[in-house]
Amino acid sequence: MKFLVLLFAYAVGGWAQSCSPQPGAQNLATSGKASQSSNYTPFATADKAIDGNKNGVFSTQTCTHTNNDKGPWWKLDLKQSYKIDTIVITNRQDCCPERLKGAEVRVGNSAENKNNPVCGTINDISNPQNTLCCNGMVGRYVNVVIPGREEWLTLCEVEVYGVTPSKEPHVCW
């Protein structure tokens, strides 16, 4: 019986971690183009979230920051469609992580922020990094939107992992 419990725990643990990027996986975000609803300061532009720097201290000028917008958004154009497996978002760590609570992360082929399906919602702000499992959602755009309230949106890094649909393994019968 102990063996079955251990086997089950291992299987569940392995399944829960299957969303993590594989070692050596390429972060697709770094070759994309980012934009956002507004810029709080001249150095807090949308591209800071795809610069490869996960530093979560805003004063180091490595994070995005919008104004206190109604429904602030950040958008990444990957320049082509991908099957997205995992998105990792690094939140601000020097203050105010609660601002990101309730943010929707969307993936799809619409350039409009509200038209793409939701991959996940950020509800746990206790950890500076949130990993979302998109399970192969296809899309060219990744949107982070805080719906329905006035808020500042700050992202210190957004990583996107997936494959081009043409690089999927093909099964021959």
N, CA, C and O of each residue as an XYZ file, in Angstrom:
692
protein
N       0.826     -1.196      0.000
C       0.000      0.000      0.000
C       0.866      1.254      0.000
O       0.570      2.215     -0.710
N       1.953      1.247      0.808
C       2.843      2.412      0.835
C       3.438      2.664     -0.541
O       3.607      3.810     -0.957
N       3.754      1.577     -1.246
C       4.312      1.711     -2.583
C       3.330      2.421     -3.519
O       3.721      3.297     -4.289
N       2.058      2.038     -3.447
C       1.050      2.670     -4.294
C       0.882      4.141     -3.952
O       0.727      4.969     -4.850
N       0.909      4.479     -2.670
C       0.789      5.883     -2.248
C       1.991      6.673     -2.755
O       1.831      7.781     -3.269
N       3.189      6.118     -2.617
C       4.385      6.800     -3.111
C       4.353      6.943     -4.625
O       4.708      7.991     -5.165
N       3.929      5.887     -5.306
C       3.832      5.942     -6.757
C       2.834      7.008     -7.189
O       3.101      7.767     -8.121
N       1.695      7.070     -6.522
C       0.682      8.078     -6.830
C       1.215      9.481     -6.553
O       1.019     10.383     -7.367
N       1.881      9.678     -5.423
C       2.447     10.981     -5.073
C       3.498     11.405     -6.093
O       3.554     12.574     -6.475
N       4.318     10.477     -6.530
C       5.332     10.785     -7.536
C       4.682     11.166     -8.863
O       5.102     12.118     -9.520
N       3.658     10.416     -9.247
C       2.974     10.689    -10.512
C       2.299     12.053    -10.474
O       2.390     12.815    -11.437
N       1.625     12.369     -9.377
C       0.969     13.666     -9.243
C       2.006     14.768     -9.218
O       1.823     15.797     -9.869
N       3.082     14.582     -8.489
C       4.147     15.589     -8.434
C       4.773     15.800     -9.792
O       5.044     16.940    -10.171
N       5.007     14.752    -10.526
C       5.561     14.867    -11.870
C       4.590     15.549    -12.812
O       4.999     16.347    -13.655
N       3.302     15.243    -12.677
C       2.294     15.874    -13.514
C       2.185     17.349    -13.201
O       2.068     18.163    -14.117
N       2.220     17.718    -11.924
C       2.083     19.116    -11.530
C       3.265     19.931    -12.040
O       3.113     21.113    -12.350
N       4.440     19.313    -12.131
C       5.611     20.036    -12.576
C       5.784     19.970    -14.090
O       6.702     20.590    -14.627
N       4.931     19.239    -14.782
C       5.097     19.088    -16.220
C       4.907     20.402    -16.956
O       5.286     20.516    -18.121
N       4.339     21.378    -16.309
C       4.124     22.679    -16.923
C       5.403     23.515    -16.935
O       5.514     24.444    -17.735
N       6.344     23.217    -16.095
C       7.582     23.989    -16.036
C       8.330     23.865    -17.355
O       8.315     22.806    -17.983
N       8.991     24.951    -17.780
C       9.784     24.867    -19.020
C      10.848     23.786    -18.910
O      11.472     23.616    -17.863
N      11.042     23.070    -19.985
C      12.059     22.028    -20.024
C      13.448     22.665    -20.015
O      13.618     23.766    -20.539
N      14.436     21.999    -19.433
C      15.799     22.546    -19.480
C      16.217     22.798    -20.924
O      16.057     21.938    -21.790
N      16.747     23.977    -21.167
C      17.178     24.350    -22.504
C      16.083     24.902    -23.398
O      16.344     25.265    -24.545
N      14.857     24.971    -22.888
C      13.753     25.515    -23.695
C      14.006     26.987    -24.003
O      14.543     27.717    -23.170
N      13.621     27.416    -25.186
C      13.833     28.788    -25.608
C      12.670     29.660    -25.179
O      11.508     29.319    -25.401
N      12.993     30.797    -24.559
C      11.994     31.787    -24.189
C      11.601     32.554    -25.449
O      12.389     33.349    -25.961
N      10.401     32.324    -25.946
C       9.933     32.939    -27.183
C       9.703     34.439    -27.035
O       9.724     35.171    -28.024
N       9.487     34.897    -25.814
C       9.143     36.300    -25.586
C      10.255     37.256    -25.988
O       9.978     38.366    -26.443
N      11.496     36.850    -25.831
C      12.613     37.769    -26.057
C      12.734     38.219    -27.510
O      13.385     39.228    -27.779
N      12.134     37.508    -28.441
C      12.183     37.938    -29.837
C      10.881     38.593    -30.287
O      10.703     38.877    -31.471
N       9.972     38.831    -29.344
C       8.707     39.471    -29.676
C       8.765     40.980    -29.523
O       9.819     41.557    -29.255
N       7.610     41.606    -29.699
C       7.481     43.054    -29.552
C       6.371     43.324    -28.544
O       5.250     42.838    -28.695
N       6.696     44.106    -27.513
C       5.746     44.362    -26.429
C       5.196     45.785    -26.496
O       5.862     46.705    -26.971
N       3.964     45.942    -26.008
C       3.338     47.257    -25.869
C       2.462     47.213    -24.621
O       2.165     46.136    -24.104
N       2.046     48.391    -24.135
C       1.190     48.443    -22.948
C       0.297     49.671    -23.014
O       0.488     50.553    -23.851
N      -0.683     49.713    -22.117
C      -1.710     50.759    -22.155
C      -1.159     52.158    -21.906
O      -1.707     53.124    -22.436
N      -0.105     52.299    -21.127
C       0.522     53.601    -20.870
C       1.881     53.360    -20.230
O       2.197     52.237    -19.837
N       2.688     54.419    -20.126
C       4.003     54.345    -19.475
C       4.027     55.291    -18.279
O       3.855     56.501    -18.425
N       4.243     54.727    -17.104
C       4.319     55.524    -15.875
C       5.541     56.441    -15.891
O       5.461     57.599    -15.481
N       6.659     55.923    -16.362
C       7.888     56.709    -16.506
C       8.514     56.363    -17.855
O       8.167     55.341    -18.446
N       9.425     57.190    -18.350
C      10.061     56.889    -19.637
C      10.877     55.593    -19.637
O      11.112     55.023    -20.703
N      11.310     55.119    -18.480
C      12.105     53.891    -18.448
C      11.287     52.658    -18.091
O      11.854     51.569    -18.003
N       9.985     52.780    -17.884
C       9.141     51.643    -17.493
C       8.318     51.150    -18.672
O       7.123     50.887    -18.533
N       8.945     51.025    -19.816
C       8.272     50.646    -21.045
C       7.987     49.144    -21.115
O       8.561     48.352    -20.368
N       7.104     48.780    -22.015
C       6.633     47.400    -22.139
C       7.751     46.407    -22.409
O       7.684     45.264    -21.956
N       8.783     46.827    -23.144
C       9.860     45.902    -23.494
C      10.701     45.459    -22.295
O      11.461     44.497    -22.406
N      10.583     46.134    -21.163
C      11.335     45.727    -19.957
C      10.922     44.337    -19.482
O      11.701     43.650    -18.821
N       9.708     43.921    -19.813
C       9.230     42.601    -19.373
C       9.763     41.458    -20.221
O       9.552     40.292    -19.890
N      10.456     41.779    -21.318
C      10.996     40.711    -22.168
C      12.498     40.908    -22.401
O      13.039     40.480    -23.421
N      13.157     41.556    -21.448
C      14.595     41.834    -21.598
C      15.480     40.743    -21.006
O      16.705     40.845    -21.068
N      14.877     39.695    -20.429
C      15.651     38.601    -19.846
C      16.105     38.847    -18.426
O      16.767     37.991    -17.840
N      15.770     39.991    -17.851
C      16.180     40.347    -16.493
C      14.998     40.176    -15.551
O      13.984     40.859    -15.697
N      15.118     39.271    -14.588
C      14.028     38.963    -13.658
C      14.084     39.777    -12.371
O      13.335     39.493    -11.436
N      14.947     40.772    -12.302
C      15.051     41.597    -11.104
C      13.702     42.261    -10.841
O      13.158     42.932    -11.717
N      13.167     42.077     -9.649
C      11.850     42.584     -9.313
C      11.843     43.896     -8.551
O      10.828     44.260     -7.956
N      12.954     44.606     -8.559
C      13.030     45.888     -7.860
C      12.849     46.991     -8.900
O      13.673     47.146     -9.801
N      11.775     47.746     -8.770
C      11.410     48.726     -9.789
C      12.500     49.772    -10.024
O      12.707     50.184    -11.165
N      13.192     50.206     -8.992
C      14.197     51.263     -9.140
C      15.396     50.838     -9.992
O      16.185     51.689    -10.401
N      15.548     49.539    -10.266
C      16.650     49.079    -11.125
C      16.307     49.229    -12.606
O      17.110     48.882    -13.471
N      15.127     49.740    -12.891
C      14.669     50.017    -14.261
C      14.595     48.765    -15.128
O      14.931     48.796    -16.312
N      14.148     47.657    -14.520
C      14.013     46.403    -15.266
C      12.562     45.922    -15.331
O      12.304     44.796    -15.757
N      11.617     46.759    -14.913
C      10.206     46.372    -14.893
C       9.370     47.351    -15.708
O       9.740     48.513    -15.877
N       8.243     46.868    -16.206
C       7.268     47.733    -16.852
C       6.456     48.431    -15.770
O       6.507     48.033    -14.606
N       5.720     49.450    -16.134
C       4.816     50.113    -15.182
C       3.877     51.004    -15.972
O       4.320     51.911    -16.677
N       2.578     50.748    -15.855
C       1.591     51.618    -16.493
C       1.149     52.685    -15.500
O       1.502     52.646    -14.321
N       0.370     53.637    -16.004
C      -0.313     54.575    -15.123
C      -1.438     53.835    -14.417
O      -1.652     52.646    -14.650
N      -2.137     54.525    -13.576
C      -3.280     53.954    -12.873
C      -4.465     53.953    -13.846
O      -5.366     54.786    -13.745
N      -4.447     53.010    -14.782
C      -5.423     52.936    -15.863
C      -6.621     52.095    -15.455
O      -6.518     51.233    -14.582
N      -7.746     52.348    -16.087
C      -8.907     51.473    -15.956
C      -8.666     50.288    -16.892
O      -8.627     50.462    -18.110
N      -8.506     49.103    -16.343
C      -8.226     47.913    -17.149
C      -6.879     47.968    -17.841
O      -6.814     47.791    -19.057
N      -5.796     48.210    -17.103
C      -4.484     48.295    -17.762
C      -4.115     46.972    -18.431
O      -4.533     45.898    -17.999
N      -3.322     47.077    -19.495
C      -2.948     45.885    -20.253
C      -1.504     45.980    -20.711
O      -0.923     47.057    -20.842
N      -0.952     44.783    -20.950
C       0.369     44.607    -21.550
C       0.195     43.549    -22.620
O      -0.488     42.549    -22.400
N       0.807     43.759    -23.784
C       0.627     42.816    -24.893
C       1.966     42.468    -25.519
O       2.822     43.333    -25.705
N       2.137     41.194    -25.840
C       3.318     40.694    -26.523
C       2.896     40.127    -27.869
O       2.022     39.263    -27.948
N       3.526     40.622    -28.924
C       3.326     40.080    -30.270
C       4.503     39.158    -30.553
O       5.638     39.617    -30.679
N       4.241     37.876    -30.653
C       5.291     36.886    -30.922
C       5.656     36.823    -32.403
O       6.572     36.093    -32.781
N       4.959     37.571    -33.236
C       5.200     37.710    -34.679
C       4.782     36.497    -35.499
O       4.833     36.547    -36.728
N       4.382     35.440    -34.871
C       3.785     34.275    -35.523
C       3.093     33.451    -34.452
O       3.336     33.647    -33.261
N       2.250     32.550    -34.859
C       1.526     31.709    -33.899
C       2.410     30.589    -33.374
O       3.226     30.020    -34.099
N       2.226     30.292    -32.109
C       2.910     29.194    -31.439
C       1.897     28.406    -30.622
O       0.841     28.922    -30.255
N       2.227     27.164    -30.345
C       1.489     26.382    -29.346
C       2.173     26.682    -28.024
O       3.305     26.259    -27.790
N       1.479     27.416    -27.161
C       2.055     27.891    -25.906
C       1.784     26.865    -24.814
O       0.638     26.511    -24.539
N       2.862     26.395    -24.199
C       2.745     25.440    -23.103
C       2.777     26.140    -21.745
O       1.963     25.847    -20.869
N       3.726     27.068    -21.578
C       3.982     27.657    -20.271
C       4.254     29.152    -20.400
O       4.933     29.599    -21.324
N       3.709     29.912    -19.454
C       4.035     31.333    -19.320
C       4.456     31.552    -17.875
O       3.751     31.154    -16.948
N       5.605     32.186    -17.688
C       6.111     32.491    -16.348
C       6.151     34.006    -16.209
O       6.778     34.697    -17.013
N       5.480     34.512    -15.188
C       5.422     35.956    -14.953
C       6.102     36.273    -13.630
O       5.768     35.704    -12.591
N       7.072     37.200    -13.685
C       7.753     37.665    -12.483
C       7.131     38.989    -12.062
O       7.129     39.958    -12.821
N       6.609     39.017    -10.856
C       5.950     40.180    -10.286
C       6.975     41.108     -9.629
O       8.119     40.724     -9.383
N       6.551     42.291     -9.363
C       7.376     43.251     -8.629
C       7.607     42.711     -7.216
O       6.699     42.142     -6.610
N       8.835     42.892     -6.691
C       9.182     42.303     -5.400
C       9.513     43.323     -4.320
O       9.630     42.954     -3.152
N       9.667     44.599     -4.676
C      10.024     45.596     -3.666
C       8.803     46.195     -2.990
O       8.915     46.730     -1.887
N       7.661     46.120     -3.612
C       6.414     46.569     -2.987
C       5.236     46.092     -3.817
O       5.402     45.528     -4.898
N       4.104     46.317     -3.317
C       2.796     46.254     -3.984
C       2.534     45.059     -4.900
O       2.018     45.252     -6.000
N       2.867     43.836     -4.495
C       2.591     42.693     -5.375
C       1.094     42.473     -5.594
O       0.697     41.835     -6.570
N       0.270     42.993     -4.698
C      -1.177     42.809     -4.788
C      -1.787     43.464     -6.029
O      -2.903     43.127     -6.423
N      -1.073     44.378     -6.632
C      -1.590     45.028     -7.838
C      -1.824     44.037     -8.974
O      -2.699     44.252     -9.813
N      -1.057     42.962     -9.008
C      -1.164     41.973    -10.076
C      -2.274     40.943     -9.820
O      -2.620     40.163    -10.708
N      -2.823     40.946     -8.613
C      -3.857     39.962     -8.270
C      -5.078     40.146     -9.165
O      -5.600     41.251     -9.314
N      -5.516     39.054     -9.747
C      -6.679     39.067    -10.625
C      -6.347     39.323    -12.082
O      -7.247     39.366    -12.921
N      -5.059     39.496    -12.401
C      -4.673     39.719    -13.790
C      -4.957     38.468    -14.613
O      -4.652     37.350    -14.197
N      -5.538     38.675    -15.769
C      -5.797     37.580    -16.701
C      -4.670     37.511    -17.715
O      -4.224     38.532    -18.239
N      -4.218     36.299    -17.984
C      -3.206     36.079    -19.004
C      -3.911     35.370    -20.150
O      -4.443     34.271    -19.987
N      -3.907     36.016    -21.313
C      -4.651     35.534    -22.468
C      -3.703     35.172    -23.601
O      -2.648     35.786    -23.764
N      -4.086     34.174    -24.378
C      -3.287     33.734    -25.531
C      -4.224     33.547    -26.710
O      -5.266     32.904    -26.588
N      -3.851     34.114    -27.860
C      -4.667     33.924    -29.052
C      -4.131     34.688    -30.240
O      -3.038     35.253    -30.187
N      -4.895     34.704    -31.304
C      -4.465     35.346    -32.542
C      -5.106     36.715    -32.771
O      -4.901     37.322    -33.822
N      -5.866     37.198    -31.819
C      -6.464     38.527    -31.936
C      -5.531     39.559    -31.302
O      -5.009     39.346    -30.208
N      -5.327     40.676    -31.998
C      -4.514     41.765    -31.450
C      -5.260     42.524    -30.358
O      -4.657     43.313    -29.631
N      -6.570     42.291    -30.238
C      -7.371     42.945    -29.201
C      -7.209     42.193    -27.880
O      -7.285     40.965    -27.845
N      -6.989     42.930    -26.806
C      -6.684     42.325    -25.509
C      -7.799     41.452    -24.946
O      -7.517     40.473    -24.255
N      -9.054     41.783    -25.225
C     -10.174     41.074    -24.599
C     -10.670     39.884    -25.418
O     -11.478     39.096    -24.925
N     -10.206     39.741    -26.647
C     -10.772     38.724    -27.530
C     -10.126     37.354    -27.419
O     -10.694     36.378    -27.909
N      -8.983     37.245    -26.806
C      -8.283     35.963    -26.720
C      -8.712     35.186    -25.481
O      -9.043     35.787    -24.459
N      -8.712     33.855    -25.559
C      -9.098     33.053    -24.399
C      -8.079     33.168    -23.260
O      -6.900     33.443    -23.481
N      -8.560     32.955    -22.063
C      -7.735     33.070    -20.855
C      -6.955     31.781    -20.645
O      -7.531     30.695    -20.585
N      -5.644     31.915    -20.535
C      -4.780     30.790    -20.167
C      -4.845     30.590    -18.660
O      -4.896     29.458    -18.179
N      -4.844     31.690    -17.917
C      -4.892     31.609    -16.462
C      -5.049     32.982    -15.841
O      -4.883     34.009    -16.499
N      -5.372     32.976    -14.563
C      -5.528     34.207    -13.793
C      -4.559     34.159    -12.625
O      -4.397     33.120    -11.985
N      -3.918     35.282    -12.352
C      -2.967     35.342    -11.241
C      -3.740     35.620     -9.961
O      -4.242     36.725     -9.753
N      -3.830     34.607     -9.105
C      -4.533     34.729     -7.836
C      -3.592     34.630     -6.648
O      -3.895     35.149     -5.573
N      -2.457     33.973     -6.828
C      -1.490     33.798     -5.746
C      -0.341     34.780     -5.952
O       0.448     34.639     -6.886
N      -0.256     35.769     -5.075
C       0.801     36.765     -5.188
C       1.870     36.573     -4.117
O       2.745     37.423     -3.948
N       1.798     35.454     -3.392
C       2.780     35.193     -2.335
C       4.148     34.837     -2.908
O       5.168     35.028     -2.246
N       4.173     34.325     -4.121
C       5.423     33.960     -4.788
C       5.687     35.002     -5.873
O       4.770     35.344     -6.619
N       6.912     35.514     -5.983
C       7.177     36.522     -7.014
C       7.049     35.998     -8.447
O       6.909     36.790     -9.380
N       7.096     34.680     -8.633
C       6.920     34.117     -9.972
C       5.660     33.271    -10.019
O       5.399     32.472     -9.120
N       4.890     33.455    -11.067
C       3.695     32.660    -11.306
C       3.881     31.900    -12.610
O       4.195     32.492    -13.643
N       3.686     30.589    -12.559
C       3.789     29.751    -13.744
C       2.387     29.331    -14.146
O       1.645     28.748    -13.355
N       2.039     29.635    -15.380
C       0.723     29.296    -15.905
C       0.863     28.233    -16.975
O       1.714     28.338    -17.858
N       0.029     27.210    -16.896
C       0.036     26.124    -17.874
C      -1.018     26.410    -18.930
O      -2.213     26.406    -18.633
N      -0.590     26.656    -20.146
C      -1.521     26.980    -21.230
C      -1.882     25.764    -22.072
O      -2.760     25.849    -22.931
N      -1.223     24.641    -21.842
C      -1.588     23.355    -22.447
C      -1.736     23.408    -23.966
O      -2.675     22.837    -24.521
N      -0.820     24.084    -24.631
C      -0.819     24.081    -26.083
C      -1.785     25.057    -26.737
O      -2.135     24.891    -27.905
N      -2.224     26.083    -25.989
C      -3.073     27.107    -26.612
C      -2.307     27.728    -27.778
O      -1.116     28.015    -27.659
N      -2.982     27.933    -28.888
C      -2.326     28.491    -30.065
C      -2.574     29.986    -30.128
O      -3.703     30.455    -29.983
N      -1.483     30.732    -30.349
C      -1.657     32.169    -30.473
C      -0.386     32.899    -30.834
O       0.727     32.423    -30.609
N      -0.590     34.068    -31.400
C       0.492     34.983    -31.734
C       0.676     36.020    -30.634
O       1.761     36.576    -30.465
N      -0.403     36.276    -29.882
C      -0.384     37.333    -28.869
C      -0.544     36.764    -27.468
O      -1.318     35.835    -27.238
N       0.206     37.344    -26.539
C       0.055     37.067    -25.110
C      -0.318     38.392    -24.476
O       0.405     39.380    -24.604
N      -1.450     38.408    -23.792
C      -1.939     39.619    -23.154
C      -2.006     39.408    -21.646
O      -2.413     38.346    -21.175
N      -1.604     40.427    -20.899
C      -1.823     40.458    -19.452
C      -2.729     41.659    -19.218
O      -2.368     42.794    -19.528
N      -3.919     41.393    -18.664
C      -4.931     42.421    -18.498
C      -5.464     42.369    -17.073
O      -5.731     41.289    -16.546
N      -5.619     43.527    -16.453
C      -6.305     43.594    -15.160
C      -7.700     44.132    -15.448
O      -7.882     45.336    -15.627
N      -8.684     43.237    -15.492
C     -10.020     43.666    -15.912
C     -10.813     44.360    -14.801
O     -10.727     43.999    -13.628
N     -11.578     45.358    -15.209
C     -12.610     45.905    -14.348
C     -12.203     46.830    -13.221
O     -13.058     47.198    -12.416
N     -10.959     47.220    -13.122
C     -10.612     48.147    -12.046
C      -9.471     49.063    -12.476
O      -8.702     48.747    -13.383
N      -9.386     50.198    -11.806
C      -8.246     51.092    -12.012
C      -7.072     50.532    -11.239
O      -7.187     50.216    -10.055
N      -5.928     50.409    -11.926
C      -4.764     49.798    -11.292
C      -3.512     50.152    -12.072
O      -3.573     50.502    -13.251
N      -2.386     50.056    -11.404
C      -1.085     50.115    -12.055
C      -0.718     48.681    -12.392
O      -0.909     47.781    -11.574
N      -0.199     48.465    -13.577
C       0.255     47.130    -13.980
C       1.774     47.169    -14.085
O       2.339     47.936    -14.864
N       2.418     46.332    -13.290
C       3.874     46.230    -13.320
C       4.243     44.769    -13.547
O       3.764     43.878    -12.846
N       5.094     44.540    -14.529
C       5.607     43.208    -14.827
C       7.119     43.308    -14.885
O       7.665     44.169    -15.574
N       7.796     42.426    -14.159
C       9.264     42.475    -14.177
C       9.860     41.487    -15.164
O      11.006     41.658    -15.579
N       9.127     40.473    -15.545
C       9.557     39.593    -16.636
C       8.373     38.719    -17.042
O       7.591     38.280    -16.200
N       8.258     38.478    -18.333
C       7.276     37.548    -18.882
C       8.039     36.596    -19.800
O       8.675     37.020    -20.765
N       7.966     35.315    -19.485
C       8.622     34.283    -20.288
C       7.529     33.431    -20.928
O       6.540     33.083    -20.284
N       7.719     33.105    -22.189
C       6.738     32.315    -22.933
C       7.466     31.125    -23.560
O       8.465     31.291    -24.259
N       6.950     29.932    -23.299
C       7.570     28.712    -23.818
C       6.544     27.913    -24.623
O       5.413     27.706    -24.182
N       6.953     27.478    -25.788
C       6.083     26.693    -26.647
C       6.823     26.296    -27.901
O       8.046     26.409    -27.977
N       6.078     25.830    -28.885
C       6.665     25.383    -30.153
C       5.811     25.900    -31.301
O       4.627     26.195    -31.137
N       6.440     26.003    -32.469
C       5.658     26.324    -33.656
C       4.824     25.096    -33.988
O       5.302     23.971    -33.848
N       3.587     25.294    -34.426
C       2.753     24.136    -34.735
C       3.381     23.188    -35.741
O       3.098     21.990    -35.702
N       4.227     23.682    -36.645
C       4.846     22.808    -37.644
C       5.945     21.933    -37.057
O       6.371     20.968    -37.692
N       6.415     22.259    -35.836
C       7.481     21.477    -35.218
C       6.950     20.392    -34.298
O       7.716     19.773    -33.559
N       5.670     20.161    -34.337
C       5.090     19.103    -33.521
C       5.494     17.744    -34.093
O       5.659     17.606    -35.305
N       5.652     16.754    -33.236
C       5.943     15.417    -33.761
C       4.763     14.898    -34.582
O       3.608     15.071    -34.192
N       5.044     14.283    -35.684
C       3.998     13.712    -36.528
C       3.974     12.199    -36.349
O       5.013     11.539    -36.338
N       2.785     11.677    -36.211
C       2.635     10.240    -36.037
C       2.182      9.655    -37.371
O       1.193     10.098    -37.954
N       2.905      8.677    -37.833
C       2.548      7.999    -39.085
C       1.970      6.637    -38.745
O       2.498      5.931    -37.885
N       0.910      6.273    -39.400
C       0.289      4.975    -39.151
C       0.515      4.062    -40.289
O       0.064      2.917    -40.261
